[in-house]
Amino acid sequence: MTHTTSGLSGSGDFGEEGIKSFVRDHECGPVCKAMKLDDEDESEVETPRDSGKAEEQGQGNRRHWATVL
């Protein structure tokens, strides 16, 4: 399943809300380890429309997923 900022990739694409939900609820597993993603990374996640707003919306200190989105 993919989530895109436009929400137009298919019936399971929940757009920016889907991306935020994934980032909030995701727990790293074997795929993340294989991709060498650091589950200890404390940087903020920003979507194109929220740039600079993640922390004030209670989303600070989340894993950085920009490299995989």
ROZATOR-954843 format. One record per residue (C-alpha): residue in three letters; x, y, z; residue number from 1. Coordinates in nm, 2 decimals. Each point is the difference from the previous one (the first is absolute). Example, Ala and Ser with C-alpha at 12.3 -4.5 7.8 and 13.67 -1.06 7.14 Angstrom:
<rs>
R   residuo       px       py       pz   num
R       ala     1.23    -0.45     0.78     1
R       ser     0.14     0.34    -0.07     2
</rs>
This chain:
<rs>
R   residuo       px       py       pz   num
R       met     0.00     0.00     0.00     1
R       thr     0.12     0.35    -0.08     2
R       his    -0.11     0.34     0.13     3
R       thr     0.08     0.30    -0.21     4
R       thr    -0.04     0.37     0.07     5
R       ser    -0.27     0.02    -0.27     6
R       gly    -0.19    -0.30     0.12     7
R       leu    -0.06    -0.11    -0.36     8
R       ser     0.21    -0.32    -0.03     9
R       gly    -0.30    -0.24     0.06    10
R       ser    -0.27    -0.09     0.24    11
R       gly     0.24    -0.07     0.29    12
R       asp     0.17     0.33    -0.03    13
R       phe    -0.10     0.21     0.30    14
R       gly     0.22     0.30    -0.11    15
R       glu     0.18     0.21     0.25    16
R       glu    -0.21    -0.14     0.29    17
R       gly     0.12    -0.35    -0.10    18
R       ile     0.36     0.12     0.00    19
R       lys    -0.04     0.16     0.34    20
R       ser    -0.17    -0.31     0.14    21
R       phe     0.28    -0.22    -0.14    22
R       val     0.27     0.21     0.16    23
R       arg    -0.19     0.02     0.33    24
R       asp    -0.07    -0.37     0.03    25
R       his     0.29    -0.17    -0.18    26
R       glu     0.24    -0.24     0.18    27
R       cys     0.32    -0.08    -0.19    28
R       gly     0.05    -0.36    -0.09    29
R       pro     0.22    -0.21    -0.24    30
R       val    -0.08     0.22    -0.31    31
R       cys     0.11     0.32     0.17    32
R       lys     0.32    -0.17     0.12    33
R       ala     0.07    -0.13    -0.35    34
R       met    -0.04     0.35    -0.13    35
R       lys     0.23     0.12     0.28    36
R       leu    -0.26     0.24     0.14    37
R       asp     0.09     0.11     0.35    38
R       asp    -0.29    -0.06     0.24    39
R       glu     0.18     0.22     0.26    40
R       asp    -0.01     0.31    -0.23    41
R       glu    -0.17     0.27     0.19    42
R       ser    -0.04     0.25    -0.29    43
R       glu    -0.34     0.14    -0.09    44
R       val    -0.21    -0.12    -0.29    45
R       glu    -0.13     0.26    -0.23    46
R       thr    -0.25    -0.04    -0.28    47
R       pro     0.02     0.26    -0.28    48
R       arg    -0.30     0.19     0.13    49
R       asp     0.10     0.00     0.37    50
R       ser     0.36     0.11    -0.04    51
R       gly     0.10     0.17     0.33    52
R       lys    -0.33    -0.09     0.17    53
R       ala     0.06    -0.36     0.11    54
R       glu     0.12     0.09     0.35    55
R       glu    -0.29     0.24     0.08    56
R       gln    -0.25    -0.27    -0.11    57
R       gly     0.14    -0.24     0.25    58
R       gln     0.20    -0.20    -0.25    59
R       gly     0.35     0.10     0.11    60
R       asn     0.27    -0.27     0.07    61
R       arg    -0.13    -0.24    -0.25    62
R       arg     0.21    -0.22    -0.24    63
R       his     0.12     0.16    -0.32    64
R       trp    -0.17    -0.18    -0.29    65
R       ala     0.06     0.26    -0.27    66
R       thr     0.26    -0.23    -0.16    67
R       val    -0.26    -0.27    -0.06    68
R       leu    -0.31     0.20    -0.08    69
</rs>
